[in-house]
Every structure is written in structure tokens, then in C-alpha cells.
Amino acid sequence: MGMELIVAITIIVVVLFAALLGVLSRYRKCPSDKVLVIYGRVGNDKSGQTKSAKCIHGGASFIIPIIQAYQYMDLTPISINVDLKSALSKQNIRVDVPSRFTVGISTEPGIMQNAAERLLGLKMAEIQELAKDIIFGQLRLVIATMDIEEINTDRDKFLLAVSNNVEIELKKIGLRLINVNVTDINDESGYIDALGKEAAAKAINDAKKSVAEKNRDGEIGHANALMDQRIKVAAADATAIQGENDAKIEVAQSEANRREKEAEALRQATAAEKVQAAMALQEAYGAQERAEQQRAELVRASQRADIVVNAEIDKQQKEISAEAEAEVTRRRARGEADAIYAKMEAQARGVEEILTRQATGMRQLVNAAGGDPDAAVKFIIADKLEQLVQLQVDAIKNIKIDKVTVWDSMGGGENGTPTTANFLSGMLKSIPPMNELFQQAGMNLPEFLGTDASAGEAIPTNPEEKEEENTQAPS
């Protein structure tokens, strides 16, 4: 039984190892000089269409058995010799343009996909022939759009045009242009040779002209040099004579200056001796004066130090006292403020209590009057009537009149009263009537208190009298 188990385990291990080797054998790495093309069922692209192949360069991928297969494309450059003959130029002149092109499979994602679709399975020779045909056609097309002078002299422009046209067409089949080299350009009619001979003759003539101009410039230069030599020799002789004369004058002036400077030096030496002696005395006096000043400064500094130290001590004592007094004042002010606040708060509560009691009393008074506010006001006025009358009496009580002199002509007014009576009557009328006082307070005097002084009409005291007035008014 144990032997059979070992055999079964061994078989399972061998099968798993074989399966693992099979799986690993399907994992393919792509070398740097090749492109790995996986074809079969490889999925969809970004637009949702089914991809024909999957290209990998410089990586690795697992090849699913049965539904996928793979193949390599070589990236080795392909050299193509293009011996183009009798190509028609823009001037209808046929030229021979032997050249060599170097191409290879591109590694750009989109172009590499084109190579997988169009070049997979082809040999190098077949790819070379296909590219050669494309190059021939594009080279003829570029030559047909350019003059021979441009092709022959401006090689950069010609190679750029060839590279652009050939590159576009090679990308369509998955190739890229690596290098273009045009070896020589010839034509059947000898036009290029004629251009060369013309250029050579022009160069020779330019050289001869340049030589003649240089000879002429040499002769002119030689004559100018001789003329300058003679002028400069004469000028040099004159300058030499002038120099000798100037030298003699300078010697005489130098001698005079020497004597003058000797005298000046002697004078300055004598004056300097005297000045130095005076300066020595001045420095001695100055040193003594500075010593006295320093001694005075020392005494002054000592006295100032005593005063400053005492002043600082006094200042600190005053500051400490001031801080203490300020703290006492602040605490006293806080206590007074708290007392005032408590007093005002008590007064406010008292006023609030008085107003509350007054409102309660007014409410009870209105309720006692049967809910009639006018009757309640009448009760209040009746209660305060004595005070109101007293106010009117007090208005003229304190008027002090020592003597009033009246000259009465006894003429009287329109109603026949004398002038003195009118004066006293007007004086009494200056006291505000009770009805006006009520009107100024925004209230009306009750009817039972009398007549309206401003209107001069009697105010009815009861409803029966008011009805009698209404009935008598029309008559």
C-alpha cells in the first residue's frame, strides 16, 4: 500500500513538473535587436476593433497555447544601393543620381504594427526589394520638382526633400529611413559639366583680377612709403634742432629754479625752527590744560555719581510709593463702584416696585369704575383737584409788586369798563386756564369741571343739558 502511494505521488510530481515546463516554454522574451509579434487572439484596440497582432520590443510576454502563436522580425539595418539613371528634372533634363539608402523596421508603436501586418514572414531580400521600389519612385518624384542647379549646389535641401518623401512612404509598410547618401550627380547633356567649367573660368578670372589689384596696390604703397620717408626725415631734423634749443632753455631754467628753491628751502628751514619752538611751548601749555580739565572732569564725575545714585534711590522709593497709592486708589475705586452699583440696583428695584404697584392700583381703579377708563380718570382728577388749584394759585403767589401806578383816563373800552379793570382782568388772564393745561397734557377736561375757556361756551354738566342745547341750537 505504501509503495503504491509513493508511485502515485511521483507520477503527480512528474506531471506537474512537465506542465510547469510546458507553461514556462510558452513565455517568450524579446531581444533588443528583434520585434516579437504575437498573432492569433490578441484582444481589441482602443477603438474596440479586433487587433491583428501584438508587437513587443525589448520586453517579454506569455504565449497562450493553441489560440496564439509568435514570430520574430529582425531589426538589422538594410542597405539599399539605388542606381537611378535618366531621371527627368524640372528643366526636362535627364540626370543620373546614384545613391545608397539605409532602412530598417521601425520600433514606433503604430509603424511597428504596420510592419507586423505587411512584412511578417518576408525575408530580408524581399523586404529590400520592396523598399527599393518605393525609394526609386519617390526619388524620381523629388528630382522632377527641382532644378539641376538646386540638386547640384544645395545638397541639403535635396536630401531633406528625399528623406521626407521616402520616410512617409516607408512608414506605410512599417519601415523607417536611417540614412541617405548621394554619391554623385551626372546628366546626359553635359549641363552639369558646363556649370562646372563656367564656375572654374569665373574663379580663374577672379584670381587674375585679384592679382592685378594687388600689384597695383603694391606700387602705390611703395611710392607712398618713399614720400613718407622723405617727409619724416625732414621733420626729424627740424625736431632735433628744436630739441637742442629747448634743452638749452630747460638747462637755464633748471639752474634758476635750483637757486630759487635753495633760497626758499633756507627760508622755510629758519621759519620751521621758530614754528617748532612755538609749537613745543603750545603743546606743553595744552598738555597742562588737558591735565587740569581731566582733574576737573574727575571731580565733576564723582559729584555727579553721588547725585545720580541718590536720585535713583529716591526715584525707586517714589515709584514704589506711587504704585502702592495707585493700588489703594484702584481698590477704593472698585469698592465705591460696587457700592454705587448696589445702590443704583436697589433704586432701580424700588422704582420698578413703585411702577408695578401704580400699575396694579390703576388696574384696580379701572375695575372699580366698571371698566370705564374715563370714569377712572375722573376719580383721579377729583382726588388731585385740590393740588391742581393750588398750582394755579402758586403761579402768582410769589409775584412781588411793590407799587403799581395806573393813570386811568376812565375812558374804558368798548364794553364801558374802565382801563384799570381791563388791566387787572388781562393780568389774571395771563394765568393758564385749567382746560389749556389739560389740553397741553394731551387730555380733555371733564365736563363737570366747567366751561371751555378758549371756545367761550358752557360745557354741559349732564346729558339732559346737552340734549337741551342740541334742541335749541337750530332756533
Secondary structure, DSSP 8 states (H G I E B T S, - for coil): -HHHHHHHHHHHHHHHHHHHHHHHHTEEE--TTEEEEEEES--B-TTS-B-SEEEESSSEEE--TTTEEEEEEE---EEEEEEEEEEE-TTS-EEEEEEEEEEEE--SHHHHHHHHHHTTT--HHHHHHHHHHHHHHHHHHHHHTS-HHHHHH-HHHHHHHHHHHHHHHHHTTTEEEEEEEE---EETT-HHHHHHHHHHHHHHHHHHHHHHHHHHHHHHHHHHHHHHHHHHHHHHHHHHHHHHHHHHHHHHHHHHHHHHHHHHHHHHHHHHHHHHHHHHHHHHHHHHHHHHHHHHHHHHHHHHHHHHHHHHHHHHHHHHHHHHHHHHHHHHHHHHHHHHHHHHHHHHHHHHHHHHHHHHHHHHHHHHTTT-HHHHHHHHHHHHHHHHHHHHHHHHHT---S-------S---TTS--HHHHHHHHHHHTS--HHHHHHHTT----GGG--BTTTTB---SSHHHHHHHHHHS--
